[in-house]
Amino acid sequence: AKDSEIIIAGTEIYDKEVLLKLNKLKFLFRLGSGDENIDHLILKKKKVKYKKSKITPFKAVAELIVGMILVLYRNIINHHNHLIKKKWKKNMGNLLFGKTIGIIGFGKVGKYLSHLIKNFGVKVLIYDPLKITRNQSRLTYVLKKSDIISICASYNGGPPILNKKNLNLIRRNSILINTSRPEHLDHNHLIKLLKSNKIAGVGLDVFKKEPYNGDFIKEKNIILTPHVGSYALEIRKEMENEALQTILKYLNGNKKYNI
């Protein structure tokens, strides 16, 4: 990126060290929802113009969450792995119907997830750490009463929402999904819960270090995906078109830049 004057950014890190090396950068567009990966103070000091997506991948993320839940509940990956090893082995699964989901963070993803999952006959509990939401419950109540916990909250700094103390409140037969921010979880303690069978299953799409190659890979009853929450073709086309239209508007009347 060192010779680029315009960058369409993803989840890669644009911290002080990186931005100070991008001497030709004039315009940065962040494709996606969060932008904690960008040092905005340095952008301002360098007088780099910044825009981010107004179109968000909330539908794609919410559908991924539902997919992870179904895969974990019905042991789909285990059954697949047995079959390709020529083992006809049946493991009992669970119904989604009749369960309770605790949604932590009730922005666009959380609200759409609530809409989708209610159609499966699931009761919804809500906790939002950043704002008071109608019908919101206390975090401890949500963690103790939920069969499924899905983290959908943005991150504004601070300690993890699900620290050791809060993770210990989750019931043994519950599953936990995080497609939001890795900073919300105490990953070391979560691994201990998995190893000791004190949590039924985990689905993770975000990691503190990406690409991920850590200890979760060795665990059972876990679904790991490489930060693909927004990777639905229809949503990506909309977001990329928005990025290009924004850049073309910026270029109007200016010289041609290298993208």
Rosetta blueprint (number, residue, H / E / L):
1 A L
2 K L
3 D L
4 S L
5 E L
6 I E
7 I E
8 I E
9 A E
10 G L
11 T L
12 E L
13 I L
14 Y E
15 D L
16 K H
17 E H
18 V H
19 L H
20 L L
21 K L
22 L L
23 N L
24 K L
25 L L
26 K L
27 F E
28 L E
29 F E
30 R E
31 L L
32 G L
33 S L
34 G L
35 D L
36 E L
37 N L
38 I E
39 D L
40 H H
41 L H
42 I H
43 L H
44 K H
45 K H
46 K L
47 K L
48 V L
49 K E
50 Y E
51 K E
52 K E
53 S L
54 K L
55 I L
56 T L
57 P L
58 F H
59 K H
60 A H
61 V H
62 A H
63 E H
64 L H
65 I H
66 V H
67 G H
68 M H
69 I H
70 L H
71 V H
72 L H
73 Y H
74 R L
75 N L
76 I H
77 I H
78 N H
79 H H
80 H H
81 N H
82 H H
83 L H
84 I H
85 K L
86 K L
87 K L
88 W L
89 K L
90 K L
91 N L
92 M L
93 G L
94 N L
95 L L
96 L L
97 F L
98 G L
99 K L
100 T E
101 I E
102 G E
103 I E
104 I E
105 G L
106 F L
107 G L
108 K H
109 V H
110 G H
111 K H
112 Y H
113 L H
114 S H
115 H H
116 L H
117 I H
118 K H
119 N L
120 F L
121 G L
122 V L
123 K E
124 V E
125 L E
126 I E
127 Y E
128 D L
129 P L
130 L L
131 K L
132 I L
133 T L
134 R L
135 N L
136 Q L
137 S L
138 R L
139 L H
140 T H
141 Y H
142 V H
143 L H
144 K H
145 K H
146 S L
147 D L
148 I E
149 I E
150 S E
151 I E
152 C L
153 A L
154 S L
155 Y L
156 N L
157 G L
158 G L
159 P L
160 P L
161 I L
162 L E
163 N L
164 K H
165 K H
166 N H
167 L H
168 N L
169 L L
170 I L
171 R L
172 R L
173 N L
174 S L
175 I E
176 L E
177 I E
178 N E
179 T L
180 S L
181 R L
182 P H
183 E H
184 H H
185 L E
186 D L
187 H H
188 N H
189 H H
190 L H
191 I H
192 K H
193 L H
194 L H
195 K H
196 S L
197 N L
198 K L
199 I L
200 A L
201 G E
202 V E
203 G E
204 L E
205 D L
206 V L
207 F L
208 K L
209 K L
210 E L
211 P L
212 Y L
213 N L
214 G L
215 D H
216 F H
217 I H
218 K H
219 E L
220 K L
221 N L
222 I E
223 I E
224 L E
225 T L
226 P L
227 H L
228 V L
229 G L
230 S L
231 Y L
232 A L
233 L H
234 E H
235 I H
236 R H
237 K H
238 E H
239 M H
240 E H
241 N H
242 E H
243 A H
244 L H
245 Q H
246 T H
247 I H
248 L H
249 K H
250 Y H
251 L H
252 N L
253 G L
254 N L
255 K L
256 K L
257 Y L
258 N L
259 I L
